[in-house]
Amino acid sequence: MVRDILVLIELAPEGLAHLEAAGFKAHVALSAEAKVSTLKTLGPQVQAVLTNGSTGLSADEMASLPQLKIICAQGAGYEKVDLVAARVRDIVVTHGPGTNDASVADHAIALLMAIVRGIPQADAAVRQGQWSRSRQPRPMLSKKNLGILGLGNIGQQIARRGAGGFEMSVGYHSRHPRYDSPFTYFDTPVALASWADFLIVATPGGAGTFHLVDATVLKALGPDGYLVNISRGSVVDTAALISALTNREIAGAALDVVEGEPDVPVEFANLNNLILTPHIAGRSPEAVTATLQLVIENLTAYFSGRPVLTPVPLA
């Protein structure tokens, strides 16, 4: 039996082919207009939705899907899926913890190296014939203090890379200390930022972490400190970050996620101490394959009457 699935996130053609081979007819709706049209015309027959944490699925959208049985959030995050509305309808919600952790951790370290060593800026200067002017001293990463905001699966992988590969001292802040961790716990983000040379944001998104990195945290990080965000754009106060970068209150920042993405603040364009990538930390071929495979396994399990592999606890 072929089942209709509404796909709200970008998938490569081979990904769509894998879904269809598993018995699901994919209806892709990426824009707001396409989503409204699809919900209106196909909503009554859709039984599954594929989304992610930053796209989510609202209560109103669920109401347009009377046959909806399961929502799969690709990747670990699910912050914009209305779990209360799903619980009322007994809709199963799954996510993909562990499928792209290594890819995201790799990208976090790549961004850190790029901004601290000024690699994109040096490359641009050399291409413009400014070889001599671009040869400015840049800080080392080795044996510095690495602060990680959020020591979940991704945060732990970043920590191991920093401690093992660069001999960094690693500290972290999270809601609760991890007593099995060898790394130093700080009880507030401000305390962590005050200690750190580099602060990497790896905490989940959602209301509980909204603007967790604010002007006070950035001031604590200081004029020699660097910020990297590979979690969710909402965790960092954009206005405070623009001010801190403009006034050199921090040395630099590298962002894979932006508040309000894909729209990017116009102020970012003129900041030469900022590096941006378009939310690609988890988009290695290996991670993309693993995340979609887990989605298919969860869908297949559910519609076969078996427990899903990675359910989200409903609120």
Contacts in CASP RR format, 6 or more apart in sequence:
PFRMAT RR
TARGET T0000
AUTHOR 0000-0000-0000
METHOD contacts of the structure
MODEL  1
MVRDILVLIELAPEGLAHLEAAGFKAHVALSAEAKVSTLKTLGPQVQAVL
TNGSTGLSADEMASLPQLKIICAQGAGYEKVDLVAARVRDIVVTHGPGTN
DASVADHAIALLMAIVRGIPQADAAVRQGQWSRSRQPRPMLSKKNLGILG
LGNIGQQIARRGAGGFEMSVGYHSRHPRYDSPFTYFDTPVALASWADFLI
VATPGGAGTFHLVDATVLKALGPDGYLVNISRGSVVDTAALISALTNREI
AGAALDVVEGEPDVPVEFANLNNLILTPHIAGRSPEAVTATLQLVIENLT
AYFSGRPVLTPVPLA
1 23 0 8 1.000
2 23 0 8 1.000
2 24 0 8 1.000
2 25 0 8 1.000
3 23 0 8 1.000
3 24 0 8 1.000
3 25 0 8 1.000
3 47 0 8 1.000
3 48 0 8 1.000
3 303 0 8 1.000
4 24 0 8 1.000
4 25 0 8 1.000
4 27 0 8 1.000
4 42 0 8 1.000
4 45 0 8 1.000
4 46 0 8 1.000
4 47 0 8 1.000
4 48 0 8 1.000
5 19 0 8 1.000
5 24 0 8 1.000
5 25 0 8 1.000
5 26 0 8 1.000
5 27 0 8 1.000
5 46 0 8 1.000
5 47 0 8 1.000
5 48 0 8 1.000
5 49 0 8 1.000
5 50 0 8 1.000
5 299 0 8 1.000
6 27 0 8 1.000
6 29 0 8 1.000
6 38 0 8 1.000
6 39 0 8 1.000
6 42 0 8 1.000
6 43 0 8 1.000
6 46 0 8 1.000
6 48 0 8 1.000
6 49 0 8 1.000
6 50 0 8 1.000
6 65 0 8 1.000
7 16 0 8 1.000
7 19 0 8 1.000
7 26 0 8 1.000
7 27 0 8 1.000
7 28 0 8 1.000
7 29 0 8 1.000
7 49 0 8 1.000
7 50 0 8 1.000
8 29 0 8 1.000
8 30 0 8 1.000
8 35 0 8 1.000
8 49 0 8 1.000
8 50 0 8 1.000
8 51 0 8 1.000
8 52 0 8 1.000
8 55 0 8 1.000
8 56 0 8 1.000
8 57 0 8 1.000
9 30 0 8 1.000
9 50 0 8 1.000
9 51 0 8 1.000
9 52 0 8 1.000
9 55 0 8 1.000
9 74 0 8 1.000
10 30 0 8 1.000
11 19 0 8 1.000
11 26 0 8 1.000
11 28 0 8 1.000
11 50 0 8 1.000
11 292 0 8 1.000
12 288 0 8 1.000
15 292 0 8 1.000
16 26 0 8 1.000
16 28 0 8 1.000
18 292 0 8 1.000
18 293 0 8 1.000
18 296 0 8 1.000
19 26 0 8 1.000
19 50 0 8 1.000
19 292 0 8 1.000
19 296 0 8 1.000
20 26 0 8 1.000
22 296 0 8 1.000
22 299 0 8 1.000
22 300 0 8 1.000
24 48 0 8 1.000
24 299 0 8 1.000
26 50 0 8 1.000
27 38 0 8 1.000
27 42 0 8 1.000
27 46 0 8 1.000
28 34 0 8 1.000
29 35 0 8 1.000
29 37 0 8 1.000
29 38 0 8 1.000
29 39 0 8 1.000
35 61 0 8 1.000
39 61 0 8 1.000
39 64 0 8 1.000
39 65 0 8 1.000
40 64 0 8 1.000
43 64 0 8 1.000
43 65 0 8 1.000
43 66 0 8 1.000
43 67 0 8 1.000
44 65 0 8 1.000
44 66 0 8 1.000
44 67 0 8 1.000
45 67 0 8 1.000
46 65 0 8 1.000
46 67 0 8 1.000
46 68 0 8 1.000
47 67 0 8 1.000
47 68 0 8 1.000
47 69 0 8 1.000
47 70 0 8 1.000
47 303 0 8 1.000
48 68 0 8 1.000
48 69 0 8 1.000
48 70 0 8 1.000
48 71 0 8 1.000
48 72 0 8 1.000
48 299 0 8 1.000
49 57 0 8 1.000
49 65 0 8 1.000
49 68 0 8 1.000
49 70 0 8 1.000
49 71 0 8 1.000
49 72 0 8 1.000
50 72 0 8 1.000
50 74 0 8 1.000
50 295 0 8 1.000
51 57 0 8 1.000
51 71 0 8 1.000
51 72 0 8 1.000
51 73 0 8 1.000
51 74 0 8 1.000
51 81 0 8 1.000
52 73 0 8 1.000
52 74 0 8 1.000
52 75 0 8 1.000
52 77 0 8 1.000
53 73 0 8 1.000
53 75 0 8 1.000
53 77 0 8 1.000
53 78 0 8 1.000
53 79 0 8 1.000
53 80 0 8 1.000
53 81 0 8 1.000
53 95 0 8 1.000
54 79 0 8 1.000
54 80 0 8 1.000
54 232 0 8 1.000
54 257 0 8 1.000
54 261 0 8 1.000
54 279 0 8 1.000
55 80 0 8 1.000
56 73 0 8 1.000
56 78 0 8 1.000
56 79 0 8 1.000
56 80 0 8 1.000
56 81 0 8 1.000
57 71 0 8 1.000
57 80 0 8 1.000
57 81 0 8 1.000
57 82 0 8 1.000
58 80 0 8 1.000
58 82 0 8 1.000
58 85 0 8 1.000
59 82 0 8 1.000
59 84 0 8 1.000
59 85 0 8 1.000
62 68 0 8 1.000
62 82 0 8 1.000
62 85 0 8 1.000
62 86 0 8 1.000
62 89 0 8 1.000
62 91 0 8 1.000
63 85 0 8 1.000
68 89 0 8 1.000
68 91 0 8 1.000
69 91 0 8 1.000
69 92 0 8 1.000
69 302 0 8 1.000
69 303 0 8 1.000
70 91 0 8 1.000
70 92 0 8 1.000
70 93 0 8 1.000
70 94 0 8 1.000
70 298 0 8 1.000
70 299 0 8 1.000
70 302 0 8 1.000
70 303 0 8 1.000
70 308 0 8 1.000
71 81 0 8 1.000
71 86 0 8 1.000
71 91 0 8 1.000
71 92 0 8 1.000
71 93 0 8 1.000
71 94 0 8 1.000
72 93 0 8 1.000
72 94 0 8 1.000
72 95 0 8 1.000
72 295 0 8 1.000
72 298 0 8 1.000
72 299 0 8 1.000
73 81 0 8 1.000
73 93 0 8 1.000
73 94 0 8 1.000
73 95 0 8 1.000
73 96 0 8 1.000
73 312 0 8 1.000
74 95 0 8 1.000
74 96 0 8 1.000
74 291 0 8 1.000
74 292 0 8 1.000
74 295 0 8 1.000
75 95 0 8 1.000
75 96 0 8 1.000
75 97 0 8 1.000
75 99 0 8 1.000
75 100 0 8 1.000
75 291 0 8 1.000
76 95 0 8 1.000
76 96 0 8 1.000
76 97 0 8 1.000
76 98 0 8 1.000
76 99 0 8 1.000
76 100 0 8 1.000
76 101 0 8 1.000
76 153 0 8 1.000
76 154 0 8 1.000
76 204 0 8 1.000
77 95 0 8 1.000
77 96 0 8 1.000
77 204 0 8 1.000
77 205 0 8 1.000
78 93 0 8 1.000
78 95 0 8 1.000
78 312 0 8 1.000
79 204 0 8 1.000
79 205 0 8 1.000
79 206 0 8 1.000
79 232 0 8 1.000
80 206 0 8 1.000
81 93 0 8 1.000
81 312 0 8 1.000
83 93 0 8 1.000
83 312 0 8 1.000
83 314 0 8 1.000
83 315 0 8 1.000
84 314 0 8 1.000
84 315 0 8 1.000
85 91 0 8 1.000
86 92 0 8 1.000
86 93 0 8 1.000
86 314 0 8 1.000
87 314 0 8 1.000
87 315 0 8 1.000
92 302 0 8 1.000
92 308 0 8 1.000
92 311 0 8 1.000
93 311 0 8 1.000
93 312 0 8 1.000
93 314 0 8 1.000
94 295 0 8 1.000
94 298 0 8 1.000
94 308 0 8 1.000
94 309 0 8 1.000
94 310 0 8 1.000
94 311 0 8 1.000
94 312 0 8 1.000
95 310 0 8 1.000
95 312 0 8 1.000
96 291 0 8 1.000
96 294 0 8 1.000
96 295 0 8 1.000
96 310 0 8 1.000
97 153 0 8 1.000
97 310 0 8 1.000
98 153 0 8 1.000
98 290 0 8 1.000
99 287 0 8 1.000
99 290 0 8 1.000
99 291 0 8 1.000
99 293 0 8 1.000
99 294 0 8 1.000
100 281 0 8 1.000
100 282 0 8 1.000
100 284 0 8 1.000
100 287 0 8 1.000
100 288 0 8 1.000
100 290 0 8 1.000
100 291 0 8 1.000
101 153 0 8 1.000
101 154 0 8 1.000
101 157 0 8 1.000
102 157 0 8 1.000
102 286 0 8 1.000
102 287 0 8 1.000
103 281 0 8 1.000
103 282 0 8 1.000
103 283 0 8 1.000
103 284 0 8 1.000
103 286 0 8 1.000
103 287 0 8 1.000
104 154 0 8 1.000
104 157 0 8 1.000
104 202 0 8 1.000
104 230 0 8 1.000
104 281 0 8 1.000
104 282 0 8 1.000
104 287 0 8 1.000
105 154 0 8 1.000
105 155 0 8 1.000
105 157 0 8 1.000
105 158 0 8 1.000
105 161 0 8 1.000
106 161 0 8 1.000
106 281 0 8 1.000
106 284 0 8 1.000
107 230 0 8 1.000
107 256 0 8 1.000
107 277 0 8 1.000
107 280 0 8 1.000
107 281 0 8 1.000
107 282 0 8 1.000
108 154 0 8 1.000
108 158 0 8 1.000
108 200 0 8 1.000
108 202 0 8 1.000
108 228 0 8 1.000
108 230 0 8 1.000
108 256 0 8 1.000
108 281 0 8 1.000
109 158 0 8 1.000
109 161 0 8 1.000
109 162 0 8 1.000
111 228 0 8 1.000
111 230 0 8 1.000
111 254 0 8 1.000
111 255 0 8 1.000
111 256 0 8 1.000
111 275 0 8 1.000
111 277 0 8 1.000
112 141 0 8 1.000
112 198 0 8 1.000
112 200 0 8 1.000
112 226 0 8 1.000
112 228 0 8 1.000
112 254 0 8 1.000
113 119 0 8 1.000
113 141 0 8 1.000
114 120 0 8 1.000
114 254 0 8 1.000
114 275 0 8 1.000
115 226 0 8 1.000
115 228 0 8 1.000
115 252 0 8 1.000
115 253 0 8 1.000
115 254 0 8 1.000
115 273 0 8 1.000
115 274 0 8 1.000
115 275 0 8 1.000
116 138 0 8 1.000
116 139 0 8 1.000
116 140 0 8 1.000
116 141 0 8 1.000
116 198 0 8 1.000
116 226 0 8 1.000
117 138 0 8 1.000
117 139 0 8 1.000
117 141 0 8 1.000
118 138 0 8 1.000
120 275 0 8 1.000
121 134 0 8 1.000
121 272 0 8 1.000
122 134 0 8 1.000
125 131 0 8 1.000
125 133 0 8 1.000
125 134 0 8 1.000
126 134 0 8 1.000
139 197 0 8 1.000
139 224 0 8 1.000
139 251 0 8 1.000
141 166 0 8 1.000
141 168 0 8 1.000
141 198 0 8 1.000
142 166 0 8 1.000
142 167 0 8 1.000
142 168 0 8 1.000
143 166 0 8 1.000
143 167 0 8 1.000
143 168 0 8 1.000
143 169 0 8 1.000
144 166 0 8 1.000
144 168 0 8 1.000
144 169 0 8 1.000
144 197 0 8 1.000
144 198 0 8 1.000
145 168 0 8 1.000
145 169 0 8 1.000
145 171 0 8 1.000
145 195 0 8 1.000
145 196 0 8 1.000
145 197 0 8 1.000
145 198 0 8 1.000
146 158 0 8 1.000
146 159 0 8 1.000
146 162 0 8 1.000
146 163 0 8 1.000
146 166 0 8 1.000
146 168 0 8 1.000
146 169 0 8 1.000
146 170 0 8 1.000
146 171 0 8 1.000
146 196 0 8 1.000
146 197 0 8 1.000
146 198 0 8 1.000
146 200 0 8 1.000
147 170 0 8 1.000
147 171 0 8 1.000
147 172 0 8 1.000
147 192 0 8 1.000
147 193 0 8 1.000
147 195 0 8 1.000
147 196 0 8 1.000
147 198 0 8 1.000
147 199 0 8 1.000
147 200 0 8 1.000
148 155 0 8 1.000
148 158 0 8 1.000
148 159 0 8 1.000
148 170 0 8 1.000
148 171 0 8 1.000
148 172 0 8 1.000
148 173 0 8 1.000
148 183 0 8 1.000
148 199 0 8 1.000
148 200 0 8 1.000
148 202 0 8 1.000
149 172 0 8 1.000
149 173 0 8 1.000
149 174 0 8 1.000
149 189 0 8 1.000
149 192 0 8 1.000
149 199 0 8 1.000
149 200 0 8 1.000
149 201 0 8 1.000
149 202 0 8 1.000
149 203 0 8 1.000
149 212 0 8 1.000
149 213 0 8 1.000
149 231 0 8 1.000
149 235 0 8 1.000
150 172 0 8 1.000
150 173 0 8 1.000
150 174 0 8 1.000
150 201 0 8 1.000
150 202 0 8 1.000
150 203 0 8 1.000
151 159 0 8 1.000
151 172 0 8 1.000
151 174 0 8 1.000
151 178 0 8 1.000
151 181 0 8 1.000
151 183 0 8 1.000
151 202 0 8 1.000
152 174 0 8 1.000
152 202 0 8 1.000
154 202 0 8 1.000
154 230 0 8 1.000
154 231 0 8 1.000
155 172 0 8 1.000
155 200 0 8 1.000
155 202 0 8 1.000
156 181 0 8 1.000
158 200 0 8 1.000
158 202 0 8 1.000
159 170 0 8 1.000
159 171 0 8 1.000
159 172 0 8 1.000
159 183 0 8 1.000
162 168 0 8 1.000
162 170 0 8 1.000
163 169 0 8 1.000
163 170 0 8 1.000
163 183 0 8 1.000
169 184 0 8 1.000
170 183 0 8 1.000
170 184 0 8 1.000
171 183 0 8 1.000
171 184 0 8 1.000
171 185 0 8 1.000
171 186 0 8 1.000
171 192 0 8 1.000
171 195 0 8 1.000
171 196 0 8 1.000
172 178 0 8 1.000
172 181 0 8 1.000
172 183 0 8 1.000
172 184 0 8 1.000
172 185 0 8 1.000
172 186 0 8 1.000
172 192 0 8 1.000
173 185 0 8 1.000
173 186 0 8 1.000
173 187 0 8 1.000
173 188 0 8 1.000
173 189 0 8 1.000
173 191 0 8 1.000
173 192 0 8 1.000
174 185 0 8 1.000
174 203 0 8 1.000
177 185 0 8 1.000
178 185 0 8 1.000
186 192 0 8 1.000
186 195 0 8 1.000
189 212 0 8 1.000
189 213 0 8 1.000
189 217 0 8 1.000
190 216 0 8 1.000
190 217 0 8 1.000
190 220 0 8 1.000
191 220 0 8 1.000
192 199 0 8 1.000
193 199 0 8 1.000
193 217 0 8 1.000
193 218 0 8 1.000
193 220 0 8 1.000
193 221 0 8 1.000
193 222 0 8 1.000
194 220 0 8 1.000
194 221 0 8 1.000
196 221 0 8 1.000
196 225 0 8 1.000
197 224 0 8 1.000
197 225 0 8 1.000
197 226 0 8 1.000
198 225 0 8 1.000
198 226 0 8 1.000
198 227 0 8 1.000
198 228 0 8 1.000
199 213 0 8 1.000
199 217 0 8 1.000
199 221 0 8 1.000
199 225 0 8 1.000
199 226 0 8 1.000
199 227 0 8 1.000
199 228 0 8 1.000
200 227 0 8 1.000
200 228 0 8 1.000
200 229 0 8 1.000
200 230 0 8 1.000
201 212 0 8 1.000
201 213 0 8 1.000
201 227 0 8 1.000
201 228 0 8 1.000
201 229 0 8 1.000
201 230 0 8 1.000
201 231 0 8 1.000
201 235 0 8 1.000
201 236 0 8 1.000
202 230 0 8 1.000
202 231 0 8 1.000
203 209 0 8 1.000
203 212 0 8 1.000
203 231 0 8 1.000
203 235 0 8 1.000
204 231 0 8 1.000
204 232 0 8 1.000
205 231 0 8 1.000
205 232 0 8 1.000
205 233 0 8 1.000
205 234 0 8 1.000
205 235 0 8 1.000
206 232 0 8 1.000
206 234 0 8 1.000
209 231 0 8 1.000
209 232 0 8 1.000
209 234 0 8 1.000
209 235 0 8 1.000
210 234 0 8 1.000
210 235 0 8 1.000
211 234 0 8 1.000
211 235 0 8 1.000
211 236 0 8 1.000
211 237 0 8 1.000
211 240 0 8 1.000
212 235 0 8 1.000
212 236 0 8 1.000
213 227 0 8 1.000
213 229 0 8 1.000
213 235 0 8 1.000
213 236 0 8 1.000
213 237 0 8 1.000
213 240 0 8 1.000
213 241 0 8 1.000
214 237 0 8 1.000
214 240 0 8 1.000
215 237 0 8 1.000
215 240 0 8 1.000
215 243 0 8 1.000
215 244 0 8 1.000
218 227 0 8 1.000
218 240 0 8 1.000
218 241 0 8 1.000
218 244 0 8 1.000
218 249 0 8 1.000
218 250 0 8 1.000
219 244 0 8 1.000
219 249 0 8 1.000
221 227 0 8 1.000
221 250 0 8 1.000
222 249 0 8 1.000
222 250 0 8 1.000
222 251 0 8 1.000
223 248 0 8 1.000
223 249 0 8 1.000
223 250 0 8 1.000
223 251 0 8 1.000
224 251 0 8 1.000
225 250 0 8 1.000
225 251 0 8 1.000
225 252 0 8 1.000
226 250 0 8 1.000
226 251 0 8 1.000
226 252 0 8 1.000
226 253 0 8 1.000
226 254 0 8 1.000
227 236 0 8 1.000
227 241 0 8 1.000
227 250 0 8 1.000
227 252 0 8 1.000
227 253 0 8 1.000
227 254 0 8 1.000
228 253 0 8 1.000
228 254 0 8 1.000
228 255 0 8 1.000
229 235 0 8 1.000
229 236 0 8 1.000
229 253 0 8 1.000
229 254 0 8 1.000
229 255 0 8 1.000
229 256 0 8 1.000
229 257 0 8 1.000
230 256 0 8 1.000
230 257 0 8 1.000
230 281 0 8 1.000
231 257 0 8 1.000
232 257 0 8 1.000
233 255 0 8 1.000
233 257 0 8 1.000
233 258 0 8 1.000
233 259 0 8 1.000
233 260 0 8 1.000
233 261 0 8 1.000
234 259 0 8 1.000
234 260 0 8 1.000
236 255 0 8 1.000
236 259 0 8 1.000
238 258 0 8 1.000
238 259 0 8 1.000
238 265 0 8 1.000
241 253 0 8 1.000
242 265 0 8 1.000
242 267 0 8 1.000
242 268 0 8 1.000
242 271 0 8 1.000
243 249 0 8 1.000
244 250 0 8 1.000
245 252 0 8 1.000
245 253 0 8 1.000
245 271 0 8 1.000
245 273 0 8 1.000
245 274 0 8 1.000
246 267 0 8 1.000
246 271 0 8 1.000
248 273 0 8 1.000
251 273 0 8 1.000
252 273 0 8 1.000
252 274 0 8 1.000
253 273 0 8 1.000
253 274 0 8 1.000
253 275 0 8 1.000
254 274 0 8 1.000
254 275 0 8 1.000
254 276 0 8 1.000
254 277 0 8 1.000
255 274 0 8 1.000
255 275 0 8 1.000
255 276 0 8 1.000
255 277 0 8 1.000
256 276 0 8 1.000
256 277 0 8 1.000
256 278 0 8 1.000
256 279 0 8 1.000
256 280 0 8 1.000
256 281 0 8 1.000
257 279 0 8 1.000
258 264 0 8 1.000
258 265 0 8 1.000
258 268 0 8 1.000
258 276 0 8 1.000
258 279 0 8 1.000
261 278 0 8 1.000
261 279 0 8 1.000
262 278 0 8 1.000
264 276 0 8 1.000
268 274 0 8 1.000
268 276 0 8 1.000
282 288 0 8 1.000
294 309 0 8 1.000
294 310 0 8 1.000
297 309 0 8 1.000
298 308 0 8 1.000
298 309 0 8 1.000
298 310 0 8 1.000
301 307 0 8 1.000
301 308 0 8 1.000
301 309 0 8 1.000
302 308 0 8 1.000
END
